[in-house]
Amino acid sequence: QVQVVESGGGLVQAGGSLRLSCLASGSIFMINIMGWYRQAPGKQRELVATITSGGSTNYADSVKGRFTISRDNAKNALFLQMNSLKPEDTAVYYCAAHGVITVVSIFPRDYWGQGTQVTVSS
């Protein structure tokens, strides 16, 4: 069984910074893509940023230049450095591990965390 757990959310003033962390644990052999997503009240979940096992990144236009995604493949860890935060960044942030292969199954699966709240005050 694979578990994905986020941490690092909180309340910050506009212009401030936060760093989110995510740890995937279990009998993991490899994770293809890891990503951060967010869902604001009354809105659909949206992609924030993704990163492949090789380090290729993809960002939503709304966060380019402000957020930086990174990962530690050896630790199955994912990070999101968020700078110059805006009130519109307020949302629950979810970590996802895509294409996870475990030592007990060669069939890739996706796993999601429970989310961490980020609130940016104006």
Phi and psi restraints in degrees (range 20) as a CNS / XPLOR table:
assign (resid 1 and name C) (resid 2 and name N)
       (resid 2 and name CA) (resid 2 and name C) 1.0 -108.5 20.0 2
assign (resid 2 and name N) (resid 2 and name CA)
       (resid 2 and name C) (resid 3 and name N) 1.0 135.7 20.0 2
assign (resid 2 and name C) (resid 3 and name N)
       (resid 3 and name CA) (resid 3 and name C) 1.0 -119.9 20.0 2
assign (resid 3 and name N) (resid 3 and name CA)
       (resid 3 and name C) (resid 4 and name N) 1.0 142.4 20.0 2
assign (resid 3 and name C) (resid 4 and name N)
       (resid 4 and name CA) (resid 4 and name C) 1.0 -123.8 20.0 2
assign (resid 4 and name N) (resid 4 and name CA)
       (resid 4 and name C) (resid 5 and name N) 1.0 123.7 20.0 2
assign (resid 4 and name C) (resid 5 and name N)
       (resid 5 and name CA) (resid 5 and name C) 1.0 -130.3 20.0 2
assign (resid 5 and name N) (resid 5 and name CA)
       (resid 5 and name C) (resid 6 and name N) 1.0 126.4 20.0 2
assign (resid 5 and name C) (resid 6 and name N)
       (resid 6 and name CA) (resid 6 and name C) 1.0 -97.4 20.0 2
assign (resid 6 and name N) (resid 6 and name CA)
       (resid 6 and name C) (resid 7 and name N) 1.0 157.6 20.0 2
assign (resid 6 and name C) (resid 7 and name N)
       (resid 7 and name CA) (resid 7 and name C) 1.0 -154.4 20.0 2
assign (resid 7 and name N) (resid 7 and name CA)
       (resid 7 and name C) (resid 8 and name N) 1.0 164.0 20.0 2
assign (resid 7 and name C) (resid 8 and name N)
       (resid 8 and name CA) (resid 8 and name C) 1.0 106.0 20.0 2
assign (resid 8 and name N) (resid 8 and name CA)
       (resid 8 and name C) (resid 9 and name N) 1.0 -3.7 20.0 2
assign (resid 8 and name C) (resid 9 and name N)
       (resid 9 and name CA) (resid 9 and name C) 1.0 -69.9 20.0 2
assign (resid 9 and name N) (resid 9 and name CA)
       (resid 9 and name C) (resid 10 and name N) 1.0 172.1 20.0 2
assign (resid 9 and name C) (resid 10 and name N)
       (resid 10 and name CA) (resid 10 and name C) 1.0 164.3 20.0 2
assign (resid 10 and name N) (resid 10 and name CA)
       (resid 10 and name C) (resid 11 and name N) 1.0 -166.1 20.0 2
assign (resid 10 and name C) (resid 11 and name N)
       (resid 11 and name CA) (resid 11 and name C) 1.0 -106.1 20.0 2
assign (resid 11 and name N) (resid 11 and name CA)
       (resid 11 and name C) (resid 12 and name N) 1.0 130.8 20.0 2
assign (resid 11 and name C) (resid 12 and name N)
       (resid 12 and name CA) (resid 12 and name C) 1.0 -143.7 20.0 2
assign (resid 12 and name N) (resid 12 and name CA)
       (resid 12 and name C) (resid 13 and name N) 1.0 151.9 20.0 2
assign (resid 12 and name C) (resid 13 and name N)
       (resid 13 and name CA) (resid 13 and name C) 1.0 -80.0 20.0 2
assign (resid 13 and name N) (resid 13 and name CA)
       (resid 13 and name C) (resid 14 and name N) 1.0 155.4 20.0 2
assign (resid 13 and name C) (resid 14 and name N)
       (resid 14 and name CA) (resid 14 and name C) 1.0 -55.1 20.0 2
assign (resid 14 and name N) (resid 14 and name CA)
       (resid 14 and name C) (resid 15 and name N) 1.0 137.1 20.0 2
assign (resid 14 and name C) (resid 15 and name N)
       (resid 15 and name CA) (resid 15 and name C) 1.0 92.2 20.0 2
assign (resid 15 and name N) (resid 15 and name CA)
       (resid 15 and name C) (resid 16 and name N) 1.0 -10.7 20.0 2
assign (resid 15 and name C) (resid 16 and name N)
       (resid 16 and name CA) (resid 16 and name C) 1.0 -84.0 20.0 2
assign (resid 16 and name N) (resid 16 and name CA)
       (resid 16 and name C) (resid 17 and name N) 1.0 -173.3 20.0 2
assign (resid 16 and name C) (resid 17 and name N)
       (resid 17 and name CA) (resid 17 and name C) 1.0 -132.2 20.0 2
assign (resid 17 and name N) (resid 17 and name CA)
       (resid 17 and name C) (resid 18 and name N) 1.0 153.0 20.0 2
assign (resid 17 and name C) (resid 18 and name N)
       (resid 18 and name CA) (resid 18 and name C) 1.0 -144.0 20.0 2
assign (resid 18 and name N) (resid 18 and name CA)
       (resid 18 and name C) (resid 19 and name N) 1.0 152.9 20.0 2
assign (resid 18 and name C) (resid 19 and name N)
       (resid 19 and name CA) (resid 19 and name C) 1.0 -124.8 20.0 2
assign (resid 19 and name N) (resid 19 and name CA)
       (resid 19 and name C) (resid 20 and name N) 1.0 118.8 20.0 2
assign (resid 19 and name C) (resid 20 and name N)
       (resid 20 and name CA) (resid 20 and name C) 1.0 -94.6 20.0 2
assign (resid 20 and name N) (resid 20 and name CA)
       (resid 20 and name C) (resid 21 and name N) 1.0 145.3 20.0 2
assign (resid 20 and name C) (resid 21 and name N)
       (resid 21 and name CA) (resid 21 and name C) 1.0 -126.7 20.0 2
assign (resid 21 and name N) (resid 21 and name CA)
       (resid 21 and name C) (resid 22 and name N) 1.0 152.9 20.0 2
assign (resid 21 and name C) (resid 22 and name N)
       (resid 22 and name CA) (resid 22 and name C) 1.0 -143.6 20.0 2
assign (resid 22 and name N) (resid 22 and name CA)
       (resid 22 and name C) (resid 23 and name N) 1.0 136.2 20.0 2
assign (resid 22 and name C) (resid 23 and name N)
       (resid 23 and name CA) (resid 23 and name C) 1.0 -128.4 20.0 2
assign (resid 23 and name N) (resid 23 and name CA)
       (resid 23 and name C) (resid 24 and name N) 1.0 124.7 20.0 2
assign (resid 23 and name C) (resid 24 and name N)
       (resid 24 and name CA) (resid 24 and name C) 1.0 -99.8 20.0 2
assign (resid 24 and name N) (resid 24 and name CA)
       (resid 24 and name C) (resid 25 and name N) 1.0 128.9 20.0 2
assign (resid 24 and name C) (resid 25 and name N)
       (resid 25 and name CA) (resid 25 and name C) 1.0 -130.9 20.0 2
assign (resid 25 and name N) (resid 25 and name CA)
       (resid 25 and name C) (resid 26 and name N) 1.0 160.5 20.0 2
assign (resid 25 and name C) (resid 26 and name N)
       (resid 26 and name CA) (resid 26 and name C) 1.0 128.6 20.0 2
assign (resid 26 and name N) (resid 26 and name CA)
       (resid 26 and name C) (resid 27 and name N) 1.0 -165.1 20.0 2
assign (resid 26 and name C) (resid 27 and name N)
       (resid 27 and name CA) (resid 27 and name C) 1.0 -84.8 20.0 2
assign (resid 27 and name N) (resid 27 and name CA)
       (resid 27 and name C) (resid 28 and name N) 1.0 63.9 20.0 2
assign (resid 27 and name C) (resid 28 and name N)
       (resid 28 and name CA) (resid 28 and name C) 1.0 -89.0 20.0 2
assign (resid 28 and name N) (resid 28 and name CA)
       (resid 28 and name C) (resid 29 and name N) 1.0 130.7 20.0 2
assign (resid 28 and name C) (resid 29 and name N)
       (resid 29 and name CA) (resid 29 and name C) 1.0 -94.4 20.0 2
assign (resid 29 and name N) (resid 29 and name CA)
       (resid 29 and name C) (resid 30 and name N) 1.0 -45.0 20.0 2
assign (resid 29 and name C) (resid 30 and name N)
       (resid 30 and name CA) (resid 30 and name C) 1.0 -160.7 20.0 2
assign (resid 30 and name N) (resid 30 and name CA)
       (resid 30 and name C) (resid 31 and name N) 1.0 155.9 20.0 2
assign (resid 30 and name C) (resid 31 and name N)
       (resid 31 and name CA) (resid 31 and name C) 1.0 -123.9 20.0 2
assign (resid 31 and name N) (resid 31 and name CA)
       (resid 31 and name C) (resid 32 and name N) 1.0 125.3 20.0 2
assign (resid 31 and name C) (resid 32 and name N)
       (resid 32 and name CA) (resid 32 and name C) 1.0 -71.6 20.0 2
assign (resid 32 and name N) (resid 32 and name CA)
       (resid 32 and name C) (resid 33 and name N) 1.0 -69.0 20.0 2
assign (resid 32 and name C) (resid 33 and name N)
       (resid 33 and name CA) (resid 33 and name C) 1.0 -121.6 20.0 2
assign (resid 33 and name N) (resid 33 and name CA)
       (resid 33 and name C) (resid 34 and name N) 1.0 140.4 20.0 2
assign (resid 33 and name C) (resid 34 and name N)
       (resid 34 and name CA) (resid 34 and name C) 1.0 -120.4 20.0 2
assign (resid 34 and name N) (resid 34 and name CA)
       (resid 34 and name C) (resid 35 and name N) 1.0 148.3 20.0 2
assign (resid 34 and name C) (resid 35 and name N)
       (resid 35 and name CA) (resid 35 and name C) 1.0 -152.5 20.0 2
assign (resid 35 and name N) (resid 35 and name CA)
       (resid 35 and name C) (resid 36 and name N) 1.0 161.4 20.0 2
assign (resid 35 and name C) (resid 36 and name N)
       (resid 36 and name CA) (resid 36 and name C) 1.0 -111.7 20.0 2
assign (resid 36 and name N) (resid 36 and name CA)
       (resid 36 and name C) (resid 37 and name N) 1.0 136.5 20.0 2
assign (resid 36 and name C) (resid 37 and name N)
       (resid 37 and name CA) (resid 37 and name C) 1.0 -131.2 20.0 2
assign (resid 37 and name N) (resid 37 and name CA)
       (resid 37 and name C) (resid 38 and name N) 1.0 162.3 20.0 2
assign (resid 37 and name C) (resid 38 and name N)
       (resid 38 and name CA) (resid 38 and name C) 1.0 -144.5 20.0 2
assign (resid 38 and name N) (resid 38 and name CA)
       (resid 38 and name C) (resid 39 and name N) 1.0 154.6 20.0 2
assign (resid 38 and name C) (resid 39 and name N)
       (resid 39 and name CA) (resid 39 and name C) 1.0 -138.6 20.0 2
assign (resid 39 and name N) (resid 39 and name CA)
       (resid 39 and name C) (resid 40 and name N) 1.0 116.2 20.0 2
assign (resid 39 and name C) (resid 40 and name N)
       (resid 40 and name CA) (resid 40 and name C) 1.0 -89.5 20.0 2
assign (resid 40 and name N) (resid 40 and name CA)
       (resid 40 and name C) (resid 41 and name N) 1.0 158.2 20.0 2
assign (resid 40 and name C) (resid 41 and name N)
       (resid 41 and name CA) (resid 41 and name C) 1.0 -55.8 20.0 2
assign (resid 41 and name N) (resid 41 and name CA)
       (resid 41 and name C) (resid 42 and name N) 1.0 129.6 20.0 2
assign (resid 41 and name C) (resid 42 and name N)
       (resid 42 and name CA) (resid 42 and name C) 1.0 77.6 20.0 2
assign (resid 42 and name N) (resid 42 and name CA)
       (resid 42 and name C) (resid 43 and name N) 1.0 5.1 20.0 2
assign (resid 42 and name C) (resid 43 and name N)
       (resid 43 and name CA) (resid 43 and name C) 1.0 -122.1 20.0 2
assign (resid 43 and name N) (resid 43 and name CA)
       (resid 43 and name C) (resid 44 and name N) 1.0 162.9 20.0 2
assign (resid 43 and name C) (resid 44 and name N)
       (resid 44 and name CA) (resid 44 and name C) 1.0 -78.2 20.0 2
assign (resid 44 and name N) (resid 44 and name CA)
       (resid 44 and name C) (resid 45 and name N) 1.0 156.5 20.0 2
assign (resid 44 and name C) (resid 45 and name N)
       (resid 45 and name CA) (resid 45 and name C) 1.0 -65.6 20.0 2
assign (resid 45 and name N) (resid 45 and name CA)
       (resid 45 and name C) (resid 46 and name N) 1.0 136.9 20.0 2
assign (resid 45 and name C) (resid 46 and name N)
       (resid 46 and name CA) (resid 46 and name C) 1.0 -130.1 20.0 2
assign (resid 46 and name N) (resid 46 and name CA)
       (resid 46 and name C) (resid 47 and name N) 1.0 154.5 20.0 2
assign (resid 46 and name C) (resid 47 and name N)
       (resid 47 and name CA) (resid 47 and name C) 1.0 -73.3 20.0 2
assign (resid 47 and name N) (resid 47 and name CA)
       (resid 47 and name C) (resid 48 and name N) 1.0 137.0 20.0 2
assign (resid 47 and name C) (resid 48 and name N)
       (resid 48 and name CA) (resid 48 and name C) 1.0 -103.8 20.0 2
assign (resid 48 and name N) (resid 48 and name CA)
       (resid 48 and name C) (resid 49 and name N) 1.0 -53.7 20.0 2
assign (resid 48 and name C) (resid 49 and name N)
       (resid 49 and name CA) (resid 49 and name C) 1.0 -164.3 20.0 2
assign (resid 49 and name N) (resid 49 and name CA)
       (resid 49 and name C) (resid 50 and name N) 1.0 150.0 20.0 2
assign (resid 49 and name C) (resid 50 and name N)
       (resid 50 and name CA) (resid 50 and name C) 1.0 -132.4 20.0 2
assign (resid 50 and name N) (resid 50 and name CA)
       (resid 50 and name C) (resid 51 and name N) 1.0 159.6 20.0 2
assign (resid 50 and name C) (resid 51 and name N)
       (resid 51 and name CA) (resid 51 and name C) 1.0 -146.6 20.0 2
assign (resid 51 and name N) (resid 51 and name CA)
       (resid 51 and name C) (resid 52 and name N) 1.0 134.1 20.0 2
assign (resid 51 and name C) (resid 52 and name N)
       (resid 52 and name CA) (resid 52 and name C) 1.0 -83.9 20.0 2
assign (resid 52 and name N) (resid 52 and name CA)
       (resid 52 and name C) (resid 53 and name N) 1.0 171.4 20.0 2
assign (resid 52 and name C) (resid 53 and name N)
       (resid 53 and name CA) (resid 53 and name C) 1.0 -64.2 20.0 2
assign (resid 53 and name N) (resid 53 and name CA)
       (resid 53 and name C) (resid 54 and name N) 1.0 -23.3 20.0 2
assign (resid 53 and name C) (resid 54 and name N)
       (resid 54 and name CA) (resid 54 and name C) 1.0 -87.3 20.0 2
assign (resid 54 and name N) (resid 54 and name CA)
       (resid 54 and name C) (resid 55 and name N) 1.0 -5.6 20.0 2
assign (resid 54 and name C) (resid 55 and name N)
       (resid 55 and name CA) (resid 55 and name C) 1.0 99.8 20.0 2
assign (resid 55 and name N) (resid 55 and name CA)
       (resid 55 and name C) (resid 56 and name N) 1.0 4.6 20.0 2
assign (resid 55 and name C) (resid 56 and name N)
       (resid 56 and name CA) (resid 56 and name C) 1.0 -75.1 20.0 2
assign (resid 56 and name N) (resid 56 and name CA)
       (resid 56 and name C) (resid 57 and name N) 1.0 134.8 20.0 2
assign (resid 56 and name C) (resid 57 and name N)
       (resid 57 and name CA) (resid 57 and name C) 1.0 -116.8 20.0 2
assign (resid 57 and name N) (resid 57 and name CA)
       (resid 57 and name C) (resid 58 and name N) 1.0 157.7 20.0 2
assign (resid 57 and name C) (resid 58 and name N)
       (resid 58 and name CA) (resid 58 and name C) 1.0 -144.1 20.0 2
assign (resid 58 and name N) (resid 58 and name CA)
       (resid 58 and name C) (resid 59 and name N) 1.0 134.2 20.0 2
assign (resid 58 and name C) (resid 59 and name N)
       (resid 59 and name CA) (resid 59 and name C) 1.0 -126.9 20.0 2
assign (resid 59 and name N) (resid 59 and name CA)
       (resid 59 and name C) (resid 60 and name N) 1.0 149.2 20.0 2
assign (resid 59 and name C) (resid 60 and name N)
       (resid 60 and name CA) (resid 60 and name C) 1.0 -68.4 20.0 2
assign (resid 60 and name N) (resid 60 and name CA)
       (resid 60 and name C) (resid 61 and name N) 1.0 146.3 20.0 2
assign (resid 60 and name C) (resid 61 and name N)
       (resid 61 and name CA) (resid 61 and name C) 1.0 -57.7 20.0 2
assign (resid 61 and name N) (resid 61 and name CA)
       (resid 61 and name C) (resid 62 and name N) 1.0 -33.1 20.0 2
assign (resid 61 and name C) (resid 62 and name N)
       (resid 62 and name CA) (resid 62 and name C) 1.0 -68.6 20.0 2
assign (resid 62 and name N) (resid 62 and name CA)
       (resid 62 and name C) (resid 63 and name N) 1.0 -16.7 20.0 2
assign (resid 62 and name C) (resid 63 and name N)
       (resid 63 and name CA) (resid 63 and name C) 1.0 -117.2 20.0 2
assign (resid 63 and name N) (resid 63 and name CA)
       (resid 63 and name C) (resid 64 and name N) 1.0 -4.8 20.0 2
assign (resid 63 and name C) (resid 64 and name N)
       (resid 64 and name CA) (resid 64 and name C) 1.0 -57.9 20.0 2
assign (resid 64 and name N) (resid 64 and name CA)
       (resid 64 and name C) (resid 65 and name N) 1.0 133.8 20.0 2
assign (resid 64 and name C) (resid 65 and name N)
       (resid 65 and name CA) (resid 65 and name C) 1.0 86.2 20.0 2
assign (resid 65 and name N) (resid 65 and name CA)
       (resid 65 and name C) (resid 66 and name N) 1.0 -11.4 20.0 2
assign (resid 65 and name C) (resid 66 and name N)
       (resid 66 and name CA) (resid 66 and name C) 1.0 -115.7 20.0 2
assign (resid 66 and name N) (resid 66 and name CA)
       (resid 66 and name C) (resid 67 and name N) 1.0 -35.6 20.0 2
assign (resid 66 and name C) (resid 67 and name N)
       (resid 67 and name CA) (resid 67 and name C) 1.0 -108.5 20.0 2
assign (resid 67 and name N) (resid 67 and name CA)
       (resid 67 and name C) (resid 68 and name N) 1.0 147.0 20.0 2
assign (resid 67 and name C) (resid 68 and name N)
       (resid 68 and name CA) (resid 68 and name C) 1.0 -132.2 20.0 2
assign (resid 68 and name N) (resid 68 and name CA)
       (resid 68 and name C) (resid 69 and name N) 1.0 124.1 20.0 2
assign (resid 68 and name C) (resid 69 and name N)
       (resid 69 and name CA) (resid 69 and name C) 1.0 -98.8 20.0 2
assign (resid 69 and name N) (resid 69 and name CA)
       (resid 69 and name C) (resid 70 and name N) 1.0 142.9 20.0 2
assign (resid 69 and name C) (resid 70 and name N)
       (resid 70 and name CA) (resid 70 and name C) 1.0 -150.5 20.0 2
assign (resid 70 and name N) (resid 70 and name CA)
       (resid 70 and name C) (resid 71 and name N) 1.0 163.8 20.0 2
assign (resid 70 and name C) (resid 71 and name N)
       (resid 71 and name CA) (resid 71 and name C) 1.0 -147.2 20.0 2
assign (resid 71 and name N) (resid 71 and name CA)
       (resid 71 and name C) (resid 72 and name N) 1.0 157.3 20.0 2
assign (resid 71 and name C) (resid 72 and name N)
       (resid 72 and name CA) (resid 72 and name C) 1.0 -118.8 20.0 2
assign (resid 72 and name N) (resid 72 and name CA)
       (resid 72 and name C) (resid 73 and name N) 1.0 101.0 20.0 2
assign (resid 72 and name C) (resid 73 and name N)
       (resid 73 and name CA) (resid 73 and name C) 1.0 -62.4 20.0 2
assign (resid 73 and name N) (resid 73 and name CA)
       (resid 73 and name C) (resid 74 and name N) 1.0 -36.1 20.0 2
assign (resid 73 and name C) (resid 74 and name N)
       (resid 74 and name CA) (resid 74 and name C) 1.0 -64.4 20.0 2
assign (resid 74 and name N) (resid 74 and name CA)
       (resid 74 and name C) (resid 75 and name N) 1.0 -30.4 20.0 2
assign (resid 74 and name C) (resid 75 and name N)
       (resid 75 and name CA) (resid 75 and name C) 1.0 -105.5 20.0 2
assign (resid 75 and name N) (resid 75 and name CA)
       (resid 75 and name C) (resid 76 and name N) 1.0 1.7 20.0 2
assign (resid 75 and name C) (resid 76 and name N)
       (resid 76 and name CA) (resid 76 and name C) 1.0 52.3 20.0 2
assign (resid 76 and name N) (resid 76 and name CA)
       (resid 76 and name C) (resid 77 and name N) 1.0 43.6 20.0 2
assign (resid 76 and name C) (resid 77 and name N)
       (resid 77 and name CA) (resid 77 and name C) 1.0 -113.5 20.0 2
assign (resid 77 and name N) (resid 77 and name CA)
       (resid 77 and name C) (resid 78 and name N) 1.0 148.8 20.0 2
assign (resid 77 and name C) (resid 78 and name N)
       (resid 78 and name CA) (resid 78 and name C) 1.0 -133.0 20.0 2
assign (resid 78 and name N) (resid 78 and name CA)
       (resid 78 and name C) (resid 79 and name N) 1.0 144.4 20.0 2
assign (resid 78 and name C) (resid 79 and name N)
       (resid 79 and name CA) (resid 79 and name C) 1.0 -134.1 20.0 2
assign (resid 79 and name N) (resid 79 and name CA)
       (resid 79 and name C) (resid 80 and name N) 1.0 154.9 20.0 2
assign (resid 79 and name C) (resid 80 and name N)
       (resid 80 and name CA) (resid 80 and name C) 1.0 -139.9 20.0 2
assign (resid 80 and name N) (resid 80 and name CA)
       (resid 80 and name C) (resid 81 and name N) 1.0 110.2 20.0 2
assign (resid 80 and name C) (resid 81 and name N)
       (resid 81 and name CA) (resid 81 and name C) 1.0 -89.5 20.0 2
assign (resid 81 and name N) (resid 81 and name CA)
       (resid 81 and name C) (resid 82 and name N) 1.0 120.2 20.0 2
assign (resid 81 and name C) (resid 82 and name N)
       (resid 82 and name CA) (resid 82 and name C) 1.0 -115.0 20.0 2
assign (resid 82 and name N) (resid 82 and name CA)
       (resid 82 and name C) (resid 83 and name N) 1.0 116.2 20.0 2
assign (resid 82 and name C) (resid 83 and name N)
       (resid 83 and name CA) (resid 83 and name C) 1.0 -116.1 20.0 2
assign (resid 83 and name N) (resid 83 and name CA)
       (resid 83 and name C) (resid 84 and name N) 1.0 164.1 20.0 2
assign (resid 83 and name C) (resid 84 and name N)
       (resid 84 and name CA) (resid 84 and name C) 1.0 49.0 20.0 2
assign (resid 84 and name N) (resid 84 and name CA)
       (resid 84 and name C) (resid 85 and name N) 1.0 48.5 20.0 2
assign (resid 84 and name C) (resid 85 and name N)
       (resid 85 and name CA) (resid 85 and name C) 1.0 -65.9 20.0 2
assign (resid 85 and name N) (resid 85 and name CA)
       (resid 85 and name C) (resid 86 and name N) 1.0 146.2 20.0 2
assign (resid 85 and name C) (resid 86 and name N)
       (resid 86 and name CA) (resid 86 and name C) 1.0 -120.5 20.0 2
assign (resid 86 and name N) (resid 86 and name CA)
       (resid 86 and name C) (resid 87 and name N) 1.0 156.2 20.0 2
assign (resid 86 and name C) (resid 87 and name N)
       (resid 87 and name CA) (resid 87 and name C) 1.0 -55.2 20.0 2
assign (resid 87 and name N) (resid 87 and name CA)
       (resid 87 and name C) (resid 88 and name N) 1.0 -32.3 20.0 2
assign (resid 87 and name C) (resid 88 and name N)
       (resid 88 and name CA) (resid 88 and name C) 1.0 -72.2 20.0 2
assign (resid 88 and name N) (resid 88 and name CA)
       (resid 88 and name C) (resid 89 and name N) 1.0 -5.3 20.0 2
assign (resid 88 and name C) (resid 89 and name N)
       (resid 89 and name CA) (resid 89 and name C) 1.0 -83.1 20.0 2
assign (resid 89 and name N) (resid 89 and name CA)
       (resid 89 and name C) (resid 90 and name N) 1.0 -6.6 20.0 2
assign (resid 89 and name C) (resid 90 and name N)
       (resid 90 and name CA) (resid 90 and name C) 1.0 -61.5 20.0 2
assign (resid 90 and name N) (resid 90 and name CA)
       (resid 90 and name C) (resid 91 and name N) 1.0 125.1 20.0 2
assign (resid 90 and name C) (resid 91 and name N)
       (resid 91 and name CA) (resid 91 and name C) 1.0 -178.8 20.0 2
assign (resid 91 and name N) (resid 91 and name CA)
       (resid 91 and name C) (resid 92 and name N) 1.0 171.1 20.0 2
assign (resid 91 and name C) (resid 92 and name N)
       (resid 92 and name CA) (resid 92 and name C) 1.0 -88.4 20.0 2
assign (resid 92 and name N) (resid 92 and name CA)
       (resid 92 and name C) (resid 93 and name N) 1.0 126.9 20.0 2
assign (resid 92 and name C) (resid 93 and name N)
       (resid 93 and name CA) (resid 93 and name C) 1.0 -101.8 20.0 2
assign (resid 93 and name N) (resid 93 and name CA)
       (resid 93 and name C) (resid 94 and name N) 1.0 128.9 20.0 2
assign (resid 93 and name C) (resid 94 and name N)
       (resid 94 and name CA) (resid 94 and name C) 1.0 -114.5 20.0 2
assign (resid 94 and name N) (resid 94 and name CA)
       (resid 94 and name C) (resid 95 and name N) 1.0 141.4 20.0 2
assign (resid 94 and name C) (resid 95 and name N)
       (resid 95 and name CA) (resid 95 and name C) 1.0 -101.3 20.0 2
assign (resid 95 and name N) (resid 95 and name CA)
       (resid 95 and name C) (resid 96 and name N) 1.0 140.1 20.0 2
assign (resid 95 and name C) (resid 96 and name N)
       (resid 96 and name CA) (resid 96 and name C) 1.0 -132.8 20.0 2
assign (resid 96 and name N) (resid 96 and name CA)
       (resid 96 and name C) (resid 97 and name N) 1.0 142.2 20.0 2
assign (resid 96 and name C) (resid 97 and name N)
       (resid 97 and name CA) (resid 97 and name C) 1.0 -115.4 20.0 2
assign (resid 97 and name N) (resid 97 and name CA)
       (resid 97 and name C) (resid 98 and name N) 1.0 115.3 20.0 2
assign (resid 97 and name C) (resid 98 and name N)
       (resid 98 and name CA) (resid 98 and name C) 1.0 -103.5 20.0 2
assign (resid 98 and name N) (resid 98 and name CA)
       (resid 98 and name C) (resid 99 and name N) 1.0 141.5 20.0 2
assign (resid 98 and name C) (resid 99 and name N)
       (resid 99 and name CA) (resid 99 and name C) 1.0 64.4 20.0 2
assign (resid 99 and name N) (resid 99 and name CA)
       (resid 99 and name C) (resid 100 and name N) 1.0 47.1 20.0 2
assign (resid 99 and name C) (resid 100 and name N)
       (resid 100 and name CA) (resid 100 and name C) 1.0 -83.5 20.0 2
assign (resid 100 and name N) (resid 100 and name CA)
       (resid 100 and name C) (resid 101 and name N) 1.0 126.8 20.0 2
assign (resid 100 and name C) (resid 101 and name N)
       (resid 101 and name CA) (resid 101 and name C) 1.0 -109.7 20.0 2
assign (resid 101 and name N) (resid 101 and name CA)
       (resid 101 and name C) (resid 102 and name N) 1.0 129.5 20.0 2
assign (resid 101 and name C) (resid 102 and name N)
       (resid 102 and name CA) (resid 102 and name C) 1.0 -107.2 20.0 2
assign (resid 102 and name N) (resid 102 and name CA)
       (resid 102 and name C) (resid 103 and name N) 1.0 173.4 20.0 2
assign (resid 102 and name C) (resid 103 and name N)
       (resid 103 and name CA) (resid 103 and name C) 1.0 -73.8 20.0 2
assign (resid 103 and name N) (resid 103 and name CA)
       (resid 103 and name C) (resid 104 and name N) 1.0 -11.4 20.0 2
assign (resid 103 and name C) (resid 104 and name N)
       (resid 104 and name CA) (resid 104 and name C) 1.0 -109.3 20.0 2
assign (resid 104 and name N) (resid 104 and name CA)
       (resid 104 and name C) (resid 105 and name N) 1.0 -5.5 20.0 2
assign (resid 104 and name C) (resid 105 and name N)
       (resid 105 and name CA) (resid 105 and name C) 1.0 -150.3 20.0 2
assign (resid 105 and name N) (resid 105 and name CA)
       (resid 105 and name C) (resid 106 and name N) 1.0 130.9 20.0 2
assign (resid 105 and name C) (resid 106 and name N)
       (resid 106 and name CA) (resid 106 and name C) 1.0 -89.5 20.0 2
assign (resid 106 and name N) (resid 106 and name CA)
       (resid 106 and name C) (resid 107 and name N) 1.0 -3.6 20.0 2
assign (resid 106 and name C) (resid 107 and name N)
       (resid 107 and name CA) (resid 107 and name C) 1.0 -87.0 20.0 2
assign (resid 107 and name N) (resid 107 and name CA)
       (resid 107 and name C) (resid 108 and name N) 1.0 118.5 20.0 2
assign (resid 107 and name C) (resid 108 and name N)
       (resid 108 and name CA) (resid 108 and name C) 1.0 -67.8 20.0 2
assign (resid 108 and name N) (resid 108 and name CA)
       (resid 108 and name C) (resid 109 and name N) 1.0 141.8 20.0 2
assign (resid 108 and name C) (resid 109 and name N)
       (resid 109 and name CA) (resid 109 and name C) 1.0 -135.2 20.0 2
assign (resid 109 and name N) (resid 109 and name CA)
       (resid 109 and name C) (resid 110 and name N) 1.0 161.8 20.0 2
assign (resid 109 and name C) (resid 110 and name N)
       (resid 110 and name CA) (resid 110 and name C) 1.0 -103.6 20.0 2
assign (resid 110 and name N) (resid 110 and name CA)
       (resid 110 and name C) (resid 111 and name N) 1.0 144.7 20.0 2
assign (resid 110 and name C) (resid 111 and name N)
       (resid 111 and name CA) (resid 111 and name C) 1.0 -132.7 20.0 2
assign (resid 111 and name N) (resid 111 and name CA)
       (resid 111 and name C) (resid 112 and name N) 1.0 142.9 20.0 2
assign (resid 111 and name C) (resid 112 and name N)
       (resid 112 and name CA) (resid 112 and name C) 1.0 -123.3 20.0 2
assign (resid 112 and name N) (resid 112 and name CA)
       (resid 112 and name C) (resid 113 and name N) 1.0 148.4 20.0 2
assign (resid 112 and name C) (resid 113 and name N)
       (resid 113 and name CA) (resid 113 and name C) 1.0 -85.1 20.0 2
assign (resid 113 and name N) (resid 113 and name CA)
       (resid 113 and name C) (resid 114 and name N) 1.0 177.4 20.0 2
assign (resid 113 and name C) (resid 114 and name N)
       (resid 114 and name CA) (resid 114 and name C) 1.0 -85.6 20.0 2
assign (resid 114 and name N) (resid 114 and name CA)
       (resid 114 and name C) (resid 115 and name N) 1.0 -13.4 20.0 2
assign (resid 114 and name C) (resid 115 and name N)
       (resid 115 and name CA) (resid 115 and name C) 1.0 98.8 20.0 2
assign (resid 115 and name N) (resid 115 and name CA)
       (resid 115 and name C) (resid 116 and name N) 1.0 154.0 20.0 2
assign (resid 115 and name C) (resid 116 and name N)
       (resid 116 and name CA) (resid 116 and name C) 1.0 -135.5 20.0 2
assign (resid 116 and name N) (resid 116 and name CA)
       (resid 116 and name C) (resid 117 and name N) 1.0 135.8 20.0 2
assign (resid 116 and name C) (resid 117 and name N)
       (resid 117 and name CA) (resid 117 and name C) 1.0 -80.5 20.0 2
assign (resid 117 and name N) (resid 117 and name CA)
       (resid 117 and name C) (resid 118 and name N) 1.0 132.1 20.0 2
assign (resid 117 and name C) (resid 118 and name N)
       (resid 118 and name CA) (resid 118 and name C) 1.0 -119.9 20.0 2
assign (resid 118 and name N) (resid 118 and name CA)
       (resid 118 and name C) (resid 119 and name N) 1.0 123.5 20.0 2
assign (resid 118 and name C) (resid 119 and name N)
       (resid 119 and name CA) (resid 119 and name C) 1.0 -124.5 20.0 2
assign (resid 119 and name N) (resid 119 and name CA)
       (resid 119 and name C) (resid 120 and name N) 1.0 124.9 20.0 2
assign (resid 119 and name C) (resid 120 and name N)
       (resid 120 and name CA) (resid 120 and name C) 1.0 -113.6 20.0 2
assign (resid 120 and name N) (resid 120 and name CA)
       (resid 120 and name C) (resid 121 and name N) 1.0 118.0 20.0 2
assign (resid 120 and name C) (resid 121 and name N)
       (resid 121 and name CA) (resid 121 and name C) 1.0 -92.4 20.0 2
assign (resid 121 and name N) (resid 121 and name CA)
       (resid 121 and name C) (resid 122 and name N) 1.0 148.2 20.0 2
